[in-house]
Amino acid sequence: MKIIKVLGSGCAKCSKSVELIKAVAQEQGTAVSVEKETSPQTMMEYGVMSTPAVVIDEVLVHSGSVPQAADIKEWLA
């Protein structure tokens, strides 16, 4: 199971990112745990300067926008 964290302030883009990641994972049949992280401390630990940001298994893979479905599919493969 992949552990995915969506880092952000809890804005609409962050929520949309969470929903999209869950939808793509379900479509692919990939087991994931998706968590929202709103702590500025956590964002600083990953070096995130713009949100939403996506961390998969403790590796920052995206930041600054809602990820595209094609990108999410690659991350989950």
Secondary structure, DSSP 8 states (H G I E B T S, - for coil): -EEEEEESSS-HHHHHHHHHHHHHHHHHT--EEEEEE--HHHHHHTT--SSSEEEETTEEEEESS---HHHHHHHH-
